[in-house]
């Protein structure tokens, strides 16, 4: 262990990490490595963990020319000179990040800044990488010298495997990962999300802090366990652990008064002191118990968010703006510019907190209302087409309020010809606001056990009487990036592959949301609702209802006019 002892202050180090158990790692199969990493096989032997890190990082596919230990030895004196390492300025791309000391001694604390400056010299293409100080500080505990640590970090940064995402190095990648995390919280941590919306003035800013929870606030023994698995399984591990942190925060703090004026600060404090409530093993257990889609699905969602940011021109951090992130979800619905006959500003803000984050900067734009445009279904289509996504709101004569978030342009209905066929994506959902608030997700997304593999989706036209429980799945356009979404990613059989939306000259059908479905007649005066009792859901509204007001809202891009 002496060779990996140079930068460690053993008085601060977890005593279990000093174990002298004779262990070796001989396996190379991914599944076995994955299990060993999750079980903490090398977590209690400092020397073994150092060797495993070296082995795993050495196997990362990198650019042809990747700086190594010899490069560091050549440039460090020229770059650092005789300056005191503890006072070395950090490059702008770390964004004033915390520089964790973890269990480093004085030499190690100074070495972190030296290595960061040398990496900035060798990687001029890095424009935003706030996780870097934490990664360097962590790896220094398991490095023989500064040069070895430098080389390992360079290999992580220089990874050229397009399927292997490691550390965000641009503002676009970082910001889209924050949006992706927000989408995942919205879908998989609904109770925590409700709390964030209730107590935070800026819920999206809270979620943009997720990487800091891991790379900054999380104690050494925890981030090391996370990093063990991260090096084997990749970026999605970070999402899982951050979601687990939020779940535990909600469980521990729900119902308690805020400890500070900011939930953002409260979460940071909770993560710093997580040892009081959650062990590293329990944290990882919770993280891997969360049902998530595959790495491919997360990559697709990341691509969709990156594309949305690029279209808005958000690719670099704006230094002149106090809050460089996107405006918060509450401000997206301005009271002075919003007027609906169905929902209040507060209710619309609640709905806005459910939509995918890439649309959170958009303003609601009224496209159609029966009070102004009448009850013609053809007029409904003409006003709604060309807008994607849209929001449908319905108020019944019994003062019930329900609606649906619809991900796809209504013009897609024509692809089925005269046949009534379903389209849309799994990001669609239906909801109820009155008499009480409830959101119902796409039933296959929330309960993937209903799906079976091995069957290709079929495209056939159900009759109007059967479409409330089944549907068809036309092939998705090749450029549709949103991933929660197309049946071709899930390989679902036809009876469970309803893509949520269907429309003809005779009716509109919106179905699949946790067993909930809406059927609207051609005159837009009457409708009926159906729901599946399998999951003990309450219906959206009365089984047969009369419409008082119906509105369709679009999403206006406030940044591009």
SEKOL-864448 format. One record per residue (C-alpha): x, y, z; residue number from 1. Coordinates in Angstrom, 3 decimals. Layout:
<recs>
east X, north Y, up Z, k NUM $
...
</recs>
This chain:
<recs>
east 0.000, north 0.000, up 0.000, k 1 $
east 2.984, north 2.337, up 0.483, k 2 $
east 3.275, north 3.110, up -3.224, k 3 $
east -0.252, north 4.623, up -3.200, k 4 $
east 0.209, north 6.433, up 0.108, k 5 $
east 1.903, north 9.625, up -0.967, k 6 $
east -1.090, north 11.989, up -1.040, k 7 $
east -3.288, north 10.374, up 1.639, k 8 $
east -3.932, north 11.714, up 5.123, k 9 $
east -4.732, north 8.439, up 6.865, k 10 $
east -6.180, north 10.202, up 9.893, k 11 $
east -9.065, north 11.293, up 7.655, k 12 $
east -9.371, north 8.099, up 5.653, k 13 $
east -12.064, north 5.540, up 6.393, k 14 $
east -10.408, north 2.918, up 8.579, k 15 $
east -11.915, north 0.066, up 6.547, k 16 $
east -9.960, north 1.277, up 3.517, k 17 $
east -6.732, north 0.300, up 5.322, k 18 $
east -7.596, north -3.367, up 5.148, k 19 $
east -4.626, north -5.533, up 4.287, k 20 $
east -6.705, north -8.403, up 2.919, k 21 $
east -4.816, north -10.097, up 0.128, k 22 $
east -7.062, north -9.653, up -2.892, k 23 $
east -6.473, north -9.713, up -6.600, k 24 $
east -8.719, north -8.914, up -9.533, k 25 $
east -8.358, north -11.447, up -12.306, k 26 $
east -11.730, north -11.279, up -14.050, k 27 $
east -12.176, north -9.375, up -17.309, k 28 $
east -15.808, north -10.149, up -18.172, k 29 $
east -18.051, north -7.098, up -17.966, k 30 $
east -20.887, north -8.747, up -16.047, k 31 $
east -18.522, north -10.076, up -13.387, k 32 $
east -16.743, north -6.734, up -13.073, k 33 $
east -20.125, north -5.048, up -12.784, k 34 $
east -21.170, north -7.280, up -9.908, k 35 $
east -17.845, north -6.915, up -8.093, k 36 $
east -17.961, north -3.118, up -8.442, k 37 $
east -21.496, north -2.928, up -7.081, k 38 $
east -20.598, north -5.249, up -4.204, k 39 $
east -17.563, north -3.146, up -3.251, k 40 $
east -15.072, north -5.943, up -3.856, k 41 $
east -12.086, north -3.585, up -3.995, k 42 $
east -13.536, north -0.847, up -1.762, k 43 $
east -11.857, north -2.038, up 1.464, k 44 $
east -8.364, north -2.445, up 0.145, k 45 $
east -6.665, north 0.793, up -0.830, k 46 $
east -3.925, north -0.812, up -2.885, k 47 $
east -6.328, north -3.103, up -4.751, k 48 $
east -8.650, north -0.214, up -5.612, k 49 $
east -5.676, north 1.725, up -6.966, k 50 $
east -4.683, north -1.206, up -9.183, k 51 $
east -8.263, north -1.720, up -10.361, k 52 $
east -8.633, north 1.972, up -11.235, k 53 $
east -5.390, north 1.814, up -13.198, k 54 $
east -6.588, north -1.291, up -15.039, k 55 $
east -10.041, north 0.057, up -15.844, k 56 $
east -8.783, north 3.475, up -16.947, k 57 $
east -5.998, north 1.943, up -19.041, k 58 $
east -8.642, north 0.022, up -20.981, k 59 $
east -10.565, north 3.187, up -21.976, k 60 $
east -10.311, north 3.709, up -25.755, k 61 $
east -8.656, north 7.088, up -26.312, k 62 $
east -7.527, north 9.471, up -29.013, k 63 $
east -4.356, north 8.470, up -30.829, k 64 $
east -2.407, north 11.253, up -29.138, k 65 $
east -3.359, north 11.354, up -25.455, k 66 $
east -1.075, north 13.117, up -22.955, k 67 $
east 0.666, north 10.697, up -20.605, k 68 $
east 2.805, north 10.848, up -17.478, k 69 $
east 5.901, north 11.876, up -19.435, k 70 $
east 4.065, north 14.880, up -20.885, k 71 $
east 3.207, north 16.003, up -17.364, k 72 $
east 6.807, north 15.795, up -16.252, k 73 $
east 7.821, north 17.875, up -19.271, k 74 $
east 5.292, north 20.686, up -18.817, k 75 $
east 4.545, north 21.005, up -15.100, k 76 $
east 7.592, north 23.125, up -14.234, k 77 $
east 6.985, north 25.458, up -17.179, k 78 $
east 3.298, north 25.929, up -16.321, k 79 $
east 3.448, north 26.077, up -12.540, k 80 $
east 6.911, north 27.500, up -12.077, k 81 $
east 7.805, north 28.482, up -8.527, k 82 $
east 4.296, north 29.588, up -7.588, k 83 $
east 2.708, north 28.280, up -4.419, k 84 $
east 0.482, north 25.446, up -5.623, k 85 $
east -2.249, north 26.215, up -3.079, k 86 $
east -2.755, north 29.674, up -4.597, k 87 $
east -2.730, north 28.651, up -8.252, k 88 $
east -5.709, north 30.118, up -10.145, k 89 $
east -8.173, north 27.652, up -11.629, k 90 $
east -9.085, north 27.753, up -15.316, k 91 $
east -12.491, north 29.218, up -16.186, k 92 $
east -13.892, north 25.903, up -17.370, k 93 $
east -14.174, north 24.532, up -13.820, k 94 $
east -16.696, north 27.334, up -13.128, k 95 $
east -15.516, north 28.174, up -9.596, k 96 $
east -16.213, north 24.585, up -8.598, k 97 $
east -15.454, north 23.248, up -5.185, k 98 $
east -12.000, north 21.728, up -5.029, k 99 $
east -12.618, north 18.849, up -2.619, k 100 $
east -9.826, north 17.900, up -0.277, k 101 $
east -11.426, north 14.566, up 0.657, k 102 $
east -8.695, north 12.707, up 2.567, k 103 $
east -5.729, north 14.351, up 0.864, k 104 $
east -2.728, north 15.636, up 2.764, k 105 $
east -1.239, north 19.067, up 2.134, k 106 $
east 0.872, north 17.851, up -0.809, k 107 $
east -2.172, north 16.261, up -2.414, k 108 $
east -4.305, north 19.384, up -2.000, k 109 $
east -1.698, north 21.439, up -3.832, k 110 $
east -1.235, north 18.780, up -6.506, k 111 $
east -4.896, north 18.998, up -7.570, k 112 $
east -4.472, north 22.570, up -8.818, k 113 $
east -1.200, north 21.778, up -10.579, k 114 $
east -2.797, north 18.898, up -12.452, k 115 $
east -5.841, north 20.989, up -13.417, k 116 $
east -3.609, north 23.663, up -14.955, k 117 $
east -1.616, north 21.093, up -16.899, k 118 $
east -4.824, north 19.515, up -18.213, k 119 $
east -6.057, north 22.968, up -19.285, k 120 $
east -2.815, north 23.333, up -21.245, k 121 $
east -3.219, north 19.981, up -23.003, k 122 $
east -6.995, north 20.121, up -23.595, k 123 $
east -7.789, north 23.557, up -25.069, k 124 $
east -11.098, north 22.175, up -26.368, k 125 $
east -12.505, north 21.795, up -22.832, k 126 $
east -14.881, north 24.709, up -22.268, k 127 $
east -16.885, north 23.598, up -19.215, k 128 $
east -15.969, north 20.800, up -16.818, k 129 $
east -16.959, north 21.530, up -13.192, k 130 $
east -16.549, north 17.860, up -12.190, k 131 $
east -12.834, north 17.855, up -12.992, k 132 $
east -11.419, north 18.987, up -9.599, k 133 $
east -13.339, north 16.256, up -7.796, k 134 $
east -12.213, north 13.552, up -10.229, k 135 $
east -8.569, north 14.612, up -9.895, k 136 $
east -8.773, north 14.823, up -6.093, k 137 $
east -10.322, north 11.358, up -5.915, k 138 $
east -7.802, north 9.713, up -8.246, k 139 $
east -4.868, north 11.272, up -6.385, k 140 $
east -5.670, north 9.002, up -3.438, k 141 $
east -4.922, north 6.035, up -5.696, k 142 $
east -1.927, north 7.374, up -7.652, k 143 $
east 1.774, north 6.838, up -7.124, k 144 $
east 2.577, north 10.410, up -8.154, k 145 $
east 1.104, north 13.484, up -9.853, k 146 $
east 2.146, north 12.320, up -13.317, k 147 $
east 0.253, north 9.026, up -12.992, k 148 $
east -2.882, north 10.833, up -11.826, k 149 $
east -2.554, north 13.288, up -14.729, k 150 $
east -2.323, north 10.418, up -17.211, k 151 $
east -5.407, north 8.672, up -15.799, k 152 $
east -7.496, north 11.833, up -15.918, k 153 $
east -6.323, north 12.521, up -19.474, k 154 $
east -7.476, north 9.068, up -20.560, k 155 $
east -10.927, north 9.720, up -19.093, k 156 $
east -11.106, north 13.071, up -20.894, k 157 $
east -9.754, north 11.702, up -24.184, k 158 $
east -12.157, north 8.771, up -24.446, k 159 $
east -13.196, north 8.456, up -28.094, k 160 $
east -15.766, north 5.690, up -27.789, k 161 $
east -19.036, north 7.351, up -28.955, k 162 $
east -21.054, north 4.885, up -26.885, k 163 $
east -19.125, north 5.590, up -23.671, k 164 $
east -20.026, north 8.913, up -22.060, k 165 $
east -17.779, north 9.831, up -19.132, k 166 $
east -17.336, north 13.473, up -18.094, k 167 $
east -19.098, north 16.533, up -19.577, k 168 $
east -16.524, north 18.886, up -21.093, k 169 $
east -18.711, north 21.562, up -22.728, k 170 $
east -21.476, north 23.776, up -21.432, k 171 $
east -23.837, north 22.249, up -23.983, k 172 $
east -23.154, north 18.722, up -22.711, k 173 $
east -23.367, north 19.825, up -19.077, k 174 $
east -26.571, north 21.789, up -19.520, k 175 $
east -28.282, north 19.027, up -21.509, k 176 $
east -27.309, north 16.514, up -18.817, k 177 $
east -28.989, north 18.779, up -16.239, k 178 $
east -32.116, north 18.859, up -18.399, k 179 $
east -31.974, north 15.093, up -18.763, k 180 $
east -31.686, north 14.698, up -15.010, k 181 $
east -34.706, north 16.952, up -14.582, k 182 $
east -36.660, north 14.763, up -17.010, k 183 $
east -35.666, north 11.650, up -15.065, k 184 $
east -36.666, north 13.204, up -11.731, k 185 $
east -39.992, north 14.234, up -13.216, k 186 $
east -40.639, north 10.663, up -14.322, k 187 $
east -39.037, north 8.503, up -11.614, k 188 $
east -39.117, north 10.649, up -8.465, k 189 $
east -42.563, north 12.190, up -8.655, k 190 $
east -42.982, north 12.653, up -4.898, k 191 $
east -39.630, north 14.432, up -4.624, k 192 $
east -40.452, north 16.461, up -7.736, k 193 $
east -43.706, north 17.670, up -6.166, k 194 $
east -41.750, north 18.773, up -3.106, k 195 $
east -39.186, north 20.624, up -5.247, k 196 $
east -41.919, north 22.443, up -7.146, k 197 $
east -43.653, north 23.371, up -3.878, k 198 $
east -40.635, north 24.713, up -1.991, k 199 $
east -38.374, north 26.023, up -4.750, k 200 $
east -38.620, north 29.253, up -6.675, k 201 $
east -36.396, north 27.729, up -9.340, k 202 $
east -36.850, north 23.976, up -9.619, k 203 $
east -34.733, north 23.647, up -12.751, k 204 $
east -31.859, north 25.374, up -11.006, k 205 $
east -32.132, north 22.816, up -8.204, k 206 $
east -31.770, north 19.987, up -10.716, k 207 $
east -28.868, north 21.710, up -12.447, k 208 $
east -26.969, north 21.177, up -9.193, k 209 $
east -27.067, north 17.376, up -9.510, k 210 $
east -23.426, north 16.891, up -10.526, k 211 $
east -22.256, north 19.011, up -7.606, k 212 $
east -24.040, north 16.628, up -5.229, k 213 $
east -21.790, north 13.866, up -6.534, k 214 $
east -18.614, north 15.729, up -7.454, k 215 $
east -18.247, north 18.131, up -4.570, k 216 $
east -20.590, north 17.451, up -1.673, k 217 $
east -20.615, north 13.649, up -1.404, k 218 $
east -18.086, north 12.389, up 1.182, k 219 $
east -15.002, north 10.486, up 0.058, k 220 $
east -16.152, north 6.986, up 1.027, k 221 $
east -19.391, north 7.504, up -0.941, k 222 $
east -18.009, north 9.067, up -4.114, k 223 $
east -15.295, north 6.398, up -4.236, k 224 $
east -17.955, north 3.667, up -4.214, k 225 $
east -19.869, north 5.516, up -6.926, k 226 $
east -16.683, north 5.921, up -8.958, k 227 $
east -15.971, north 2.186, up -8.651, k 228 $
east -19.176, north 1.439, up -10.530, k 229 $
east -18.943, north 4.465, up -12.832, k 230 $
east -15.644, north 3.281, up -14.312, k 231 $
east -17.275, north -0.046, up -15.174, k 232 $
east -20.796, north 0.968, up -16.198, k 233 $
east -20.487, north 4.586, up -17.324, k 234 $
east -22.459, north 7.800, up -17.059, k 235 $
east -25.909, north 6.392, up -16.305, k 236 $
east -24.588, north 5.362, up -12.861, k 237 $
east -24.287, north 9.053, up -11.992, k 238 $
east -27.944, north 9.646, up -12.873, k 239 $
east -29.005, north 6.685, up -10.767, k 240 $
east -27.077, north 7.798, up -7.685, k 241 $
east -28.264, north 11.403, up -7.982, k 242 $
east -31.872, north 10.185, up -8.229, k 243 $
east -31.309, north 8.025, up -5.146, k 244 $
east -29.899, north 11.027, up -3.260, k 245 $
east -33.005, north 13.031, up -4.106, k 246 $
east -35.262, north 10.172, up -3.025, k 247 $
east -33.490, north 9.901, up 0.322, k 248 $
east -33.597, north 13.684, up 0.789, k 249 $
east -37.345, north 13.633, up 0.224, k 250 $
east -37.805, north 10.698, up 2.593, k 251 $
east -35.765, north 12.276, up 5.385, k 252 $
east -36.862, north 15.881, up 4.986, k 253 $
east -40.497, north 15.578, up 3.818, k 254 $
east -42.779, north 17.331, up 6.268, k 255 $
east -39.898, north 19.048, up 8.055, k 256 $
east -39.263, north 22.800, up 7.867, k 257 $
east -36.499, north 24.014, up 5.599, k 258 $
east -33.152, north 24.404, up 7.335, k 259 $
east -32.136, north 27.312, up 5.119, k 260 $
east -33.746, north 29.779, up 2.734, k 261 $
east -32.913, north 27.555, up -0.210, k 262 $
east -33.802, north 23.938, up -0.922, k 263 $
east -30.674, north 23.894, up -3.069, k 264 $
east -28.567, north 24.600, up 0.011, k 265 $
east -30.574, north 22.079, up 2.038, k 266 $
east -29.887, north 19.306, up -0.467, k 267 $
east -26.179, north 20.140, up -0.509, k 268 $
east -26.078, north 20.010, up 3.292, k 269 $
east -27.974, north 16.714, up 3.306, k 270 $
east -25.510, north 15.179, up 0.841, k 271 $
east -22.512, north 16.410, up 2.846, k 272 $
east -23.955, north 14.802, up 5.979, k 273 $
east -25.443, north 11.751, up 4.285, k 274 $
east -23.566, north 9.404, up 6.622, k 275 $
east -26.065, north 10.376, up 9.331, k 276 $
east -28.913, north 8.717, up 7.480, k 277 $
east -27.696, north 6.455, up 4.644, k 278 $
east -24.755, north 4.084, up 4.247, k 279 $
east -22.830, north 3.822, up 0.946, k 280 $
east -24.246, north 0.322, up 0.449, k 281 $
east -27.801, north 1.516, up 0.990, k 282 $
east -27.282, north 4.442, up -1.402, k 283 $
east -26.102, north 2.153, up -4.196, k 284 $
east -28.822, north -0.361, up -3.436, k 285 $
east -31.425, north 2.380, up -3.834, k 286 $
east -29.775, north 3.683, up -6.995, k 287 $
east -29.859, north 0.341, up -8.760, k 288 $
east -33.387, north -0.410, up -7.602, k 289 $
east -34.699, north 2.487, up -9.724, k 290 $
east -36.177, north 1.318, up -13.009, k 291 $
east -34.463, north 3.213, up -15.804, k 292 $
east -34.261, north 2.737, up -19.503, k 293 $
east -31.168, north 1.495, up -21.224, k 294 $
east -28.075, north 3.541, up -21.864, k 295 $
east -29.362, north 3.987, up -25.410, k 296 $
east -32.576, north 5.597, up -24.207, k 297 $
east -30.701, north 8.022, up -21.955, k 298 $
east -28.372, north 8.873, up -24.841, k 299 $
east -31.361, north 9.643, up -27.037, k 300 $
east -32.858, north 11.905, up -24.391, k 301 $
east -29.509, north 13.660, up -24.015, k 302 $
east -29.392, north 14.165, up -27.789, k 303 $
east -32.911, north 15.611, up -27.786, k 304 $
east -31.997, north 18.091, up -25.055, k 305 $
east -28.740, north 19.048, up -26.774, k 306 $
east -30.625, north 19.614, up -30.013, k 307 $
east -33.165, north 21.818, up -28.228, k 308 $
east -30.384, north 23.894, up -26.632, k 309 $
east -28.562, north 24.282, up -29.944, k 310 $
east -31.751, north 25.460, up -31.619, k 311 $
east -32.091, north 28.088, up -28.885, k 312 $
east -28.451, north 29.116, up -29.291, k 313 $
east -27.481, north 27.974, up -25.787, k 314 $
east -24.079, north 26.395, up -26.340, k 315 $
east -21.743, north 28.412, up -24.082, k 316 $
east -22.066, north 29.856, up -20.617, k 317 $
east -22.992, north 33.526, up -20.692, k 318 $
east -20.685, north 35.419, up -18.356, k 319 $
east -22.728, north 38.589, up -18.412, k 320 $
east -25.895, north 37.023, up -17.053, k 321 $
east -26.249, north 36.506, up -13.307, k 322 $
east -28.026, north 33.209, up -13.828, k 323 $
east -26.548, north 31.570, up -16.942, k 324 $
east -28.905, north 28.630, up -16.859, k 325 $
east -32.302, north 28.553, up -18.533, k 326 $
east -35.004, north 30.576, up -16.832, k 327 $
east -36.858, north 28.672, up -14.191, k 328 $
east -39.991, north 26.668, up -14.754, k 329 $
east -42.214, north 29.009, up -12.758, k 330 $
east -41.204, north 32.059, up -14.770, k 331 $
east -42.132, north 30.263, up -17.986, k 332 $
east -45.798, north 31.071, up -17.292, k 333 $
east -46.132, north 34.822, up -16.749, k 334 $
east -49.266, north 35.905, up -14.943, k 335 $
east -49.614, north 39.104, up -16.930, k 336 $
east -49.508, north 37.293, up -20.287, k 337 $
east -51.544, north 34.229, up -19.433, k 338 $
east -55.321, north 33.942, up -19.542, k 339 $
east -57.274, north 30.712, up -19.609, k 340 $
east -60.954, north 30.007, up -19.003, k 341 $
east -60.051, north 26.594, up -17.597, k 342 $
east -56.946, north 26.834, up -15.393, k 343 $
east -55.333, north 29.423, up -13.153, k 344 $
east -51.725, north 30.593, up -13.463, k 345 $
east -50.782, north 28.378, up -10.530, k 346 $
east -52.410, north 25.327, up -12.117, k 347 $
east -50.667, north 26.025, up -15.425, k 348 $
east -47.350, north 26.271, up -13.587, k 349 $
east -48.027, north 22.879, up -12.025, k 350 $
east -48.614, north 21.438, up -15.495, k 351 $
east -45.450, north 23.181, up -16.749, k 352 $
east -43.404, north 21.405, up -14.093, k 353 $
east -44.420, north 18.061, up -15.670, k 354 $
east -43.377, north 18.773, up -19.248, k 355 $
east -39.991, north 17.662, up -20.672, k 356 $
east -37.305, north 20.138, up -19.738, k 357 $
east -36.382, north 21.015, up -23.296, k 358 $
east -39.725, north 22.862, up -23.525, k 359 $
east -39.480, north 24.541, up -20.108, k 360 $
east -38.242, north 27.817, up -21.605, k 361 $
east -41.276, north 28.083, up -23.844, k 362 $
east -44.307, north 30.226, up -23.094, k 363 $
east -47.834, north 28.789, up -23.354, k 364 $
east -49.545, north 30.005, up -26.526, k 365 $
east -53.312, north 29.614, up -26.926, k 366 $
east -54.003, north 27.946, up -30.279, k 367 $
east -57.646, north 26.988, up -30.032, k 368 $
east -60.580, north 27.523, up -27.704, k 369 $
east -64.184, north 26.463, up -28.212, k 370 $
east -65.321, north 29.809, up -26.786, k 371 $
east -63.747, north 31.668, up -29.711, k 372 $
east -63.349, north 29.109, up -32.490, k 373 $
east -66.473, north 27.027, up -32.002, k 374 $
east -66.793, north 23.266, up -31.708, k 375 $
east -65.695, north 22.165, up -35.163, k 376 $
east -63.223, north 19.288, up -35.108, k 377 $
east -61.775, north 20.351, up -38.456, k 378 $
east -61.137, north 23.818, up -37.035, k 379 $
east -59.524, north 22.174, up -34.000, k 380 $
east -57.111, north 20.391, up -36.357, k 381 $
east -56.406, north 23.451, up -38.490, k 382 $
east -55.454, north 25.538, up -35.454, k 383 $
east -53.444, north 22.771, up -33.778, k 384 $
east -51.504, north 21.385, up -36.730, k 385 $
east -47.961, north 22.611, up -37.168, k 386 $
east -47.411, north 22.736, up -33.411, k 387 $
east -45.472, north 20.098, up -31.501, k 388 $
east -45.985, north 19.496, up -28.625, k 389 $
east -49.428, north 20.727, up -27.550, k 390 $
east -51.438, north 20.794, up -24.364, k 391 $
east -55.142, north 19.898, up -24.303, k 392 $
east -57.312, north 21.270, up -21.489, k 393 $
east -60.954, north 20.310, up -20.845, k 394 $
east -63.455, north 21.697, up -18.378, k 395 $
east -66.690, north 19.754, up -18.032, k 396 $
east -70.113, north 21.081, up -17.118, k 397 $
east -69.587, north 19.339, up -13.749, k 398 $
east -66.566, north 21.651, up -13.221, k 399 $
east -64.105, north 18.773, up -13.585, k 400 $
east -60.799, north 19.757, up -15.213, k 401 $
east -58.563, north 17.322, up -17.040, k 402 $
east -56.217, north 17.319, up -19.994, k 403 $
east -53.294, north 15.781, up -21.820, k 404 $
east -49.743, north 16.622, up -22.845, k 405 $
east -49.438, north 15.572, up -26.494, k 406 $
east -45.934, north 15.155, up -27.861, k 407 $
east -46.687, north 14.933, up -31.585, k 408 $
east -48.191, north 17.161, up -34.277, k 409 $
east -51.811, north 16.278, up -35.034, k 410 $
east -50.917, north 16.215, up -38.750, k 411 $
east -49.399, north 12.771, up -38.085, k 412 $
east -52.939, north 11.374, up -38.071, k 413 $
east -52.970, north 11.532, up -41.891, k 414 $
east -50.253, north 8.913, up -42.177, k 415 $
east -52.824, north 6.216, up -41.568, k 416 $
east -54.919, north 7.345, up -44.515, k 417 $
east -58.584, north 6.883, up -43.703, k 418 $
east -57.782, north 4.396, up -40.970, k 419 $
east -57.809, north 5.472, up -37.357, k 420 $
east -54.275, north 4.749, up -36.179, k 421 $
east -52.332, north 5.843, up -33.128, k 422 $
east -49.159, north 7.928, up -33.032, k 423 $
east -47.310, north 10.038, up -30.470, k 424 $
east -44.659, north 9.030, up -27.958, k 425 $
east -44.394, north 7.753, up -24.438, k 426 $
east -43.695, north 11.254, up -23.156, k 427 $
east -47.422, north 11.904, up -23.521, k 428 $
east -49.508, north 11.851, up -20.376, k 429 $
east -53.001, north 12.685, up -19.197, k 430 $
east -53.809, north 14.517, up -16.003, k 431 $
east -56.591, north 15.725, up -13.753, k 432 $
east -56.618, north 19.103, up -11.975, k 433 $
east -60.117, north 19.183, up -10.523, k 434 $
east -61.404, north 17.847, up -8.184, k 435 $
east -57.798, north 16.906, up -7.289, k 436 $
east -54.424, north 16.938, up -9.020, k 437 $
east -53.114, north 13.699, up -10.505, k 438 $
east -50.878, north 12.808, up -13.435, k 439 $
east -51.140, north 9.509, up -15.302, k 440 $
east -48.141, north 8.347, up -17.304, k 441 $
east -48.043, north 6.090, up -20.305, k 442 $
east -48.943, north 2.687, up -18.904, k 443 $
east -46.115, north 0.803, up -20.648, k 444 $
east -43.530, north 3.298, up -19.442, k 445 $
east -44.583, north 3.117, up -15.807, k 446 $
east -45.229, north -0.629, up -15.867, k 447 $
east -42.722, north -2.123, up -18.334, k 448 $
east -43.557, north -5.594, up -17.096, k 449 $
east -46.661, north -5.345, up -19.302, k 450 $
east -44.464, north -5.357, up -22.371, k 451 $
east -43.208, north -8.583, up -23.910, k 452 $
east -40.248, north -8.985, up -26.153, k 453 $
east -39.874, north -10.683, up -29.452, k 454 $
east -42.922, north -9.239, up -31.225, k 455 $
east -42.758, north -6.461, up -33.729, k 456 $
east -45.484, north -3.811, up -33.371, k 457 $
east -48.256, north -4.180, up -35.870, k 458 $
east -50.065, north -1.372, up -37.657, k 459 $
east -53.737, north -1.999, up -37.957, k 460 $
east -56.827, north 0.126, up -37.489, k 461 $
east -58.924, north -0.553, up -34.433, k 462 $
east -62.555, north 0.397, up -34.460, k 463 $
east -63.714, north 3.411, up -32.493, k 464 $
east -65.265, north 1.128, up -29.923, k 465 $
east -62.022, north -0.703, up -29.195, k 466 $
east -59.461, north 2.068, up -29.436, k 467 $
east -59.720, north 3.101, up -25.822, k 468 $
east -57.721, north 0.059, up -24.819, k 469 $
east -55.605, north -0.754, up -27.845, k 470 $
east -53.908, north 1.052, up -30.691, k 471 $
east -51.486, north 0.956, up -33.566, k 472 $
east -47.905, north 2.008, up -33.965, k 473 $
east -46.783, north 3.505, up -37.256, k 474 $
east -43.018, north 3.650, up -37.723, k 475 $
east -41.428, north 6.686, up -36.112, k 476 $
east -39.806, north 9.366, up -38.256, k 477 $
east -36.072, north 8.804, up -38.287, k 478 $
east -35.376, north 12.250, up -36.881, k 479 $
east -37.560, north 11.870, up -33.799, k 480 $
east -35.013, north 12.021, up -31.001, k 481 $
east -37.230, north 11.975, up -27.961, k 482 $
east -36.807, north 8.619, up -26.335, k 483 $
east -39.498, north 7.724, up -23.806, k 484 $
east -41.227, north 7.239, up -26.813, k 485 $
east -41.279, north 5.076, up -29.759, k 486 $
east -42.495, north 1.529, up -29.688, k 487 $
east -39.641, north 0.415, up -31.913, k 488 $
east -37.330, north 0.964, up -28.919, k 489 $
east -39.503, north -1.254, up -26.744, k 490 $
east -40.428, north -3.934, up -29.300, k 491 $
east -43.964, north -4.102, up -27.933, k 492 $
east -46.839, north -6.286, up -29.145, k 493 $
east -49.732, north -4.449, up -30.770, k 494 $
east -52.228, north -4.820, up -27.918, k 495 $
east -50.013, north -2.892, up -25.498, k 496 $
east -48.278, north -0.597, up -27.966, k 497 $
east -50.782, north 2.245, up -28.110, k 498 $
east -48.892, north 5.372, up -29.048, k 499 $
east -51.416, north 7.515, up -27.222, k 500 $
east -52.968, north 9.826, up -29.873, k 501 $
east -55.452, north 9.140, up -32.652, k 502 $
east -57.737, north 11.411, up -34.628, k 503 $
east -60.142, north 11.307, up -37.554, k 504 $
east -62.957, north 13.455, up -38.892, k 505 $
east -65.274, north 11.681, up -36.473, k 506 $
east -63.420, north 11.660, up -33.155, k 507 $
east -60.289, north 12.231, up -31.094, k 508 $
east -58.873, north 9.479, up -28.904, k 509 $
east -56.161, north 10.018, up -26.312, k 510 $
east -55.224, north 6.895, up -24.448, k 511 $
east -52.600, north 4.822, up -22.728, k 512 $
east -51.913, north 7.086, up -19.774, k 513 $
east -51.684, north 4.623, up -16.868, k 514 $
east -54.802, north 2.966, up -18.218, k 515 $
east -56.617, north 6.308, up -18.601, k 516 $
east -58.142, north 7.285, up -21.940, k 517 $
east -60.263, north 10.096, up -23.379, k 518 $
east -62.691, north 9.906, up -26.291, k 519 $
east -64.049, north 13.181, up -27.752, k 520 $
east -66.934, north 13.285, up -30.238, k 521 $
east -66.736, north 15.184, up -33.510, k 522 $
east -68.788, north 18.095, up -32.169, k 523 $
east -66.354, north 18.623, up -29.239, k 524 $
east -69.340, north 18.924, up -26.959, k 525 $
east -69.387, north 15.443, up -25.514, k 526 $
east -66.840, north 12.886, up -24.448, k 527 $
east -66.291, north 9.847, up -22.407, k 528 $
east -63.440, north 8.508, up -20.348, k 529 $
east -62.223, north 4.989, up -19.759, k 530 $
east -59.739, north 3.742, up -17.232, k 531 $
east -58.090, north 0.477, up -16.313, k 532 $
east -58.778, north -0.743, up -12.775, k 533 $
east -55.625, north -2.859, up -12.742, k 534 $
east -53.641, north -0.198, up -10.901, k 535 $
east -56.538, north 1.134, up -8.805, k 536 $
east -56.587, north 4.463, up -10.603, k 537 $
east -59.274, north 7.049, up -10.124, k 538 $
east -60.871, north 8.135, up -13.415, k 539 $
east -59.945, north 11.428, up -15.020, k 540 $
east -63.534, north 12.620, up -14.846, k 541 $
east -67.081, north 11.321, up -15.266, k 542 $
east -67.393, north 8.330, up -17.547, k 543 $
east -69.683, north 10.316, up -19.855, k 544 $
east -69.216, north 14.057, up -19.688, k 545 $
east -70.307, north 17.225, up -21.423, k 546 $
east -67.618, north 19.735, up -22.341, k 547 $
east -67.990, north 23.280, up -21.087, k 548 $
east -64.710, north 24.656, up -22.512, k 549 $
east -61.883, north 23.046, up -24.463, k 550 $
east -58.535, north 24.740, up -25.085, k 551 $
east -55.396, north 23.744, up -26.986, k 552 $
east -52.109, north 25.378, up -26.028, k 553 $
east -48.834, north 25.396, up -27.930, k 554 $
east -45.314, north 26.163, up -26.781, k 555 $
east -43.833, north 29.463, up -27.950, k 556 $
east -40.047, north 29.670, up -27.964, k 557 $
east -39.298, north 32.818, up -25.976, k 558 $
east -35.642, north 32.860, up -27.053, k 559 $
east -36.202, north 32.677, up -30.804, k 560 $
east -39.437, north 34.594, up -30.942, k 561 $
</recs>
